[in-house]
Amino acid sequence: MGMHGGFIVTRCGWLDLRRVLEDHCGPLAEDGTVPQAAWSRLPRGEAVLHVGVHQGRCYVLDPLMALSSDSDVIVTLSRLLSCLVLGAGAETVSGTFWFTAASKGRLLRLHYDQKVSITEPFDRGPRLATEDLTPFDHPDGTGILAPVHAGGDDVSMLLDGPAEGGMRFRYAGDRFPERGQLGQKIDEHTRMHLRPDADDWKPAVVRRDNGAYDIRAWTPKR
């Protein structure tokens, strides 16, 4: 249960997105195809991307969470590609949730929360209708996926991948964009709203109503 990774969705094809990503992050090396059965089996901590294209839209899984969580990158991609770009994800053990929507260089919505570290989330832009029904901090990540579905994108592409399989790419280098204005504002917000007991939090087993269990670091040590 839970979500442990990020993703990017664009209203353009992979060739255009790859070109812009390589301009910002360095070369992406082709690393073969990914059958649908292995779509969600991403190597944790490795600089890889799983890529699928469906009906003119590109769906990218980002297990390293470095690109999807960088709001400045998402806004820049939307400007250079002249389209809507979403960058979102969650690491639900630490209670970290992020969502950025931008279109043609204009920020539409930004949400960042890390429950083990800050007392209140960082928000920019008007709330989305989906937030009233399913908050961003839903422990399964459904609050992060809800606006993707509401916007007409295919959530199954993120969860299951293309029926014909996807593509895997690796970062050939370690070049990442420098921290931008939005990132700096998030850092400032974090400093201002840092939990005084942040170092006292630890993972806890949480039982669900259906009998399942989660591991979350949402409650302080007793």
N, C-alpha and C positions, 0 to 999 in steps of 0.2 A: 504494500500500500504506500501511498505518498508519491511525491515527484522529486526526482533528484537529477535535474539537468535543465538545459535551456534550449530554446529554439528560435529560429528566425523565419518569418513568412513574408514573401514579397509578391507583388502583383507584376512580376516579370519573370523571364526565363533564367536558367542557371548561367548561360554564357555571359549575360550582362552582369549578373550578380557576382560571378567569379572574377570578372575583370575589375570591378570596383573593389572587391575584397582584397585582391592581390595588390592593388595600388596602396591599400592601407596597411596590410598585414604581411606582405611578402608572398612568395610563390606558394601555391597549393598543389601538391603532388598527387596525381591520380593513384589510388590504392585499390583498384579493382571494384567489382560490383558487390552489392549487399543483397542477398535474397530476403524476401519479406520476412521469413522466419527469424532472421538475425537482425532485423531492422533496429530493434530496441536494445540489442546487446552491444552497447558501446563500451569500449575500454575506458574505464574511469581514470581521470587524471591525464589522459593522453590528448594531444592536440590533433584531433580528427574531427571531421564533419561527415554526417550522413546526409545525402542530398536526394530529394525526390522532386519530380516536376509533374504537375497534374493540371490540365486545363489552363495552361498559360501562367500558372503560379508556382512559385518555388518554395519548398518546405525543407528546412535545414535543421538537423539536430546538432546541438552544440554541448557535448558532455563536459567540456572544460569550463563552460559558462562564461568565458571571457568576452566574447563578442556580443552574445544576446543580452548580457547584463549591462553593457556599455551604452547608455542612452545617447551619448554624443555620436557614437558610431551609427546607431539606428537613424538618427536625424540626418546625418551626413549621407547615408545610403539612400534615404528617401529623396534627398535633394539631387544627388547625382543620377539616380535612376528615374526621377520624375514620377514616382508612384508611391502608393501606400506601403509602408514597411512596419512590421511588428517584430519586436524583440522581447521575449518574455521567458519565464521559467520559475523554478522554485527548488529550494533545498529544504524539504519540510522537516528534517530532523532539527536543524537550527532555527526553523521558523523564518527562513529567508524567502521573500517573494518579490519578483520584479516584473514590471510590464511597461513597455514603451510603445506608443503608436505615433507615427509621424507620416506626413504626406507632403511630398515635394518640398522638403526642408522645413516644414512647419510642425512643431510639436503639438500633438493632439491630446495625449494623456501620458502621464508618467506616474508610476507608483513604485515605491521601494520600501520594504520593511524587513527588519531583522530582529525578531522578537527577543533573542537572547542578548542583544546589544543595545537597542534603542527603545525609548519609552513610547514613541509615536512614529508612524510612518512618514515618509517624505512624499508629498503629492503635488503635482502640477497639472493643470487642465481640468475641465469639468468632469465630474463623475460619469461613468458609463451606466446605462440602464441595467446592465447585467450585474453590477456591483450590489444593487439593492436586493437581488434575488440570491446571488452566490458571491459572497465577499472574496476578495483576492486571496485571503489567508485560509481558504478551505484546505484542510490537511491532505486531501488527495490531489490538489492542484486544479480542481475543476473550476475554481474561481478565476484562474489564469487562462484556462481554455475556453471559458464561456464567451468572452468577447470575440475570440477567433471564430467560433461557430456563428455568433450573431452577425458578424461581418461578412458571412458568406463563404468563408474558407472551410476547407475539408479537414476537420479535426482528426479523422481516421488516418489521414496522411501522416500526421505527427505521431499518432499512437501505434499504427500498424505498418506504415510505409506503403509504397506503391505495390500493386499486385504483381507487377513484372519485376520488382526489385528496384533498388536504388544504387547510388554511387557513393564510394568512400574517398575522401580526400584527406591528406595530411598536410599540416603546416610544414613547409620545407625549412623554415627559419623560425626565429622567436621574436619577430618584430611585431609589436602591437602599438596602436595609436596612443599618443600621450593623453593624460587625463584632461578632458575638455571642461567647458564651463558647467555643464549639468553635473558631471562627475564631481567637480569641485564643490558645487552647492550641496550635493548629497554628503560629501565628506564633512562640510561645515555643519550640516544638520545633524549628522551623527555625533560630532563633538558636542554640540549644544544639548542633545537629548540622550546622551550616553547613560545607560543604566548604572547607578552606583553599585549595584550588586552583580554586574555582568560577569565577573570572574567566579561567582558562586553558583552559576547555573550549570546543570549537568543533564545528560540524557535521562529520560524517564519512560517507562513502559506505560502506555495509555490504552485502556481497554475500550473498545467501541461497543455500541448498542447491539451490533450483530454478532458479537463474540470475537471479532478479529482484534488484533493488537497493532499499535503503532509504537515506534520509538521516536520520541520528540524531546527536545531540550527547551521546553516552554515553561517549565516551572522551576523555581530556585530550590536549592538543597535545603532540607529541613534540619 
